[in-house]
Amino acid sequence: MPPAYAALTDLTAVKQAASITNTNSDTNLTALIAAVSAVISNYCNRNFVSASYTESYNGNGNAFQWLKQRPVTAVASVSMNGYTVPQRPNVNGYGWAFDQNKLYFSQGCWDEGFQNVTVTYTAGIVASSSLTPDLWRAAAEWVADLYKSEQHIEKGSDTTGQGQSTVYLKDMPWHVRQVVDLYRQVATEQVLGN
């Protein structure tokens, strides 16, 4: 099971973006940071943490296999049809190798089969002010915008005639979406077919 959503910004960045100098709104801002982080993570189809995954794939008869979580940073083990596949010892050797997206089988192919390739690997982008400064700032700006716009809600029209109104969460601002789109993970057909 993947870990809970990581915060994509912090109070310091939000307060700077919103020009807040006191601690009166810290609880509300912290809740908004969690909400914005969850929305962005869902939109991007990824959790912004590095985590270990063990997944099974349908062997596709090719020399490469797309992995679901990206970017891949390490591969611990690979098996096919219940047998351990060795890591490739050198460029010309037999075994598996990987890049940020795929697992390769050097001098072989992934046998066709149902859930017959199992991979344990580490993947993910860790969000922080130093590693993903554009994302960190965009999330802070969205939280600041929500906070400034009357506690992050918009009221719809009164349709009941009884003084009730509908509350809607505002959509992601375009300037935030421009940055967030750079981190969006779109699954390939090969991954979706597994």
C-alpha positions as CSV (number, residue, x, y, z in Angstrom):
1,M,0.0,0.0,0.0
2,P,1.5,3.4,-1.0
3,P,2.1,5.9,1.8
4,A,-0.3,8.8,2.6
5,Y,-0.1,11.9,0.4
6,A,3.0,14.0,1.0
7,A,2.7,17.7,1.7
8,L,3.7,19.5,-1.5
9,T,4.5,22.8,0.3
10,D,4.8,24.1,3.9
11,L,3.5,26.9,6.1
12,T,6.6,29.0,5.5
13,A,6.1,29.1,1.8
14,V,2.3,29.6,2.1
15,K,2.7,32.5,4.6
16,Q,5.2,34.1,2.3
17,A,2.9,33.8,-0.7
18,A,-0.1,35.1,1.3
19,S,1.9,37.8,3.2
20,I,0.9,36.3,6.6
21,T,3.1,37.2,9.5
22,N,1.2,35.7,12.5
23,T,0.2,32.2,13.6
24,N,-3.6,32.8,13.8
25,S,-4.4,30.9,10.6
26,D,-1.9,28.0,10.9
27,T,-4.5,25.3,11.6
28,N,-6.6,26.4,8.6
29,L,-3.5,26.8,6.3
30,T,-2.2,23.3,7.3
31,A,-5.6,21.8,6.4
32,L,-5.5,23.6,3.0
33,I,-2.0,22.4,2.4
34,A,-3.2,18.8,2.9
35,A,-6.2,19.3,0.7
36,V,-4.2,20.9,-2.2
37,S,-1.5,18.3,-1.9
38,A,-4.1,15.5,-2.2
39,V,-5.8,17.2,-5.3
40,I,-2.5,17.7,-7.0
41,S,-1.3,14.2,-6.3
42,N,-4.6,12.7,-7.6
43,Y,-4.4,14.9,-10.7
44,C,-0.8,13.8,-11.3
45,N,-1.6,10.1,-10.7
46,R,1.3,9.9,-8.3
47,N,2.2,10.3,-4.7
48,F,5.2,12.6,-4.3
49,V,7.3,10.3,-2.1
50,S,9.9,7.6,-2.8
51,A,8.4,4.2,-1.9
52,S,9.0,0.6,-2.5
53,Y,6.6,-1.4,-4.7
54,T,6.1,-5.1,-5.5
55,E,4.0,-5.5,-8.6
56,S,3.1,-8.3,-11.0
57,Y,2.8,-7.7,-14.7
58,N,1.7,-9.7,-17.7
59,G,4.7,-10.8,-19.7
60,N,4.4,-9.1,-23.1
61,G,6.9,-11.1,-25.3
62,N,9.1,-7.9,-25.6
63,A,12.5,-7.1,-24.3
64,F,11.0,-4.2,-22.2
65,Q,8.3,-3.8,-19.7
66,W,6.7,-0.5,-18.6
67,L,6.6,-0.1,-14.8
68,K,3.6,1.6,-13.1
69,Q,5.4,3.9,-10.7
70,R,7.8,6.4,-12.1
71,P,10.6,7.6,-12.0
72,V,12.2,4.3,-11.1
73,T,15.2,4.9,-8.9
74,A,16.2,1.3,-7.9
75,V,15.2,-2.3,-8.7
76,A,15.7,-4.9,-5.9
77,S,14.5,-8.1,-7.5
78,V,12.8,-9.5,-10.7
79,S,11.3,-12.9,-11.3
80,M,9.6,-14.4,-14.3
81,N,7.5,-17.6,-14.1
82,G,8.6,-18.0,-10.5
83,Y,12.4,-17.9,-11.3
84,T,14.8,-15.2,-10.3
85,V,16.1,-13.1,-13.2
86,P,19.6,-11.8,-12.6
87,Q,20.7,-8.2,-12.9
88,R,22.7,-7.6,-16.1
89,P,26.4,-7.6,-15.0
90,N,27.5,-5.4,-17.9
91,V,26.3,-3.8,-21.2
92,N,26.6,-7.1,-23.1
93,G,25.5,-9.4,-20.3
94,Y,22.3,-11.4,-19.8
95,G,19.7,-10.1,-17.3
96,W,17.5,-7.2,-16.4
97,A,18.4,-3.4,-16.5
98,F,16.1,-0.4,-15.9
99,D,15.7,3.3,-16.7
100,Q,13.3,5.8,-15.2
101,N,10.3,4.2,-16.9
102,K,11.0,0.6,-18.0
103,L,12.5,-2.7,-17.1
104,Y,14.6,-4.2,-19.9
105,F,15.6,-7.8,-20.5
106,S,19.0,-7.9,-22.1
107,Q,19.5,-10.9,-24.4
108,G,16.0,-12.1,-23.7
109,C,12.3,-11.2,-23.6
110,W,9.6,-11.2,-21.0
111,D,7.7,-14.4,-21.6
112,E,4.1,-13.9,-22.5
113,G,1.8,-14.8,-19.6
114,F,-0.7,-13.6,-17.0
115,Q,0.9,-11.8,-14.1
116,N,4.1,-13.9,-14.6
117,V,6.7,-11.1,-14.1
118,T,7.1,-9.8,-10.6
119,V,9.2,-6.7,-9.8
120,T,10.2,-5.2,-6.5
121,Y,11.5,-1.6,-7.0
122,T,11.7,1.9,-5.6
123,A,10.2,4.8,-7.5
124,G,8.9,8.3,-7.0
125,I,9.6,12.0,-6.9
126,V,10.2,13.5,-3.5
127,A,8.6,17.0,-3.3
128,S,10.6,19.6,-1.4
129,S,11.6,23.3,-1.7
130,S,15.0,22.2,-3.1
131,L,14.2,19.2,-5.3
132,T,10.9,20.5,-6.8
133,P,10.9,24.3,-6.2
134,D,8.5,25.0,-9.0
135,L,5.9,22.6,-7.6
136,W,6.5,23.7,-4.1
137,R,5.9,27.3,-5.0
138,A,2.8,26.5,-7.2
139,A,1.2,24.6,-4.3
140,A,1.9,27.4,-1.9
141,E,0.4,30.0,-4.3
142,W,-2.8,27.9,-4.7
143,V,-3.1,27.5,-0.9
144,A,-2.6,31.3,-0.5
145,D,-5.2,32.0,-3.2
146,L,-7.7,29.7,-1.6
147,Y,-7.1,31.3,1.8
148,K,-7.4,34.8,0.5
149,S,-10.7,34.0,-1.3
150,E,-12.9,33.9,1.8
151,Q,-11.9,30.6,3.3
152,H,-11.5,28.7,-0.1
153,I,-15.2,28.4,-1.0
154,E,-17.5,29.8,-3.6
155,K,-21.3,30.0,-3.0
156,G,-23.6,28.9,-5.8
157,S,-27.2,30.1,-6.3
158,D,-30.0,29.5,-3.9
159,T,-32.1,26.9,-5.6
160,T,-34.3,25.9,-2.7
161,G,-35.7,29.3,-1.8
162,Q,-34.9,28.7,1.8
163,G,-31.6,30.6,2.1
164,Q,-29.4,27.6,1.5
165,S,-26.5,27.8,-0.9
166,T,-24.3,25.2,-2.5
167,V,-20.5,25.3,-1.7
168,Y,-18.0,24.4,-4.4
169,L,-14.2,24.0,-4.1
170,K,-12.5,26.2,-6.6
171,D,-10.7,24.7,-9.6
172,M,-6.9,24.6,-9.9
173,P,-5.7,28.0,-11.2
174,W,-4.2,28.0,-14.6
175,H,-0.8,29.2,-13.4
176,V,-0.6,26.3,-10.9
177,R,-1.8,23.8,-13.6
178,Q,1.0,24.8,-15.9
179,V,3.5,23.7,-13.3
180,V,1.6,20.6,-12.1
181,D,1.2,19.3,-15.7
182,L,5.0,18.9,-15.8
183,Y,4.7,16.3,-13.1
184,R,1.6,14.5,-14.4
185,Q,2.1,10.8,-14.9
186,V,0.1,9.3,-17.7
187,A,-0.1,5.5,-17.9
188,T,0.8,3.8,-21.2
189,E,-1.3,1.2,-22.9
190,Q,1.2,-1.5,-21.8
191,V,0.8,-0.5,-18.2
192,L,-2.9,-0.2,-18.3
193,G,-3.2,-3.6,-19.9
194,N,-1.5,-5.3,-17.0
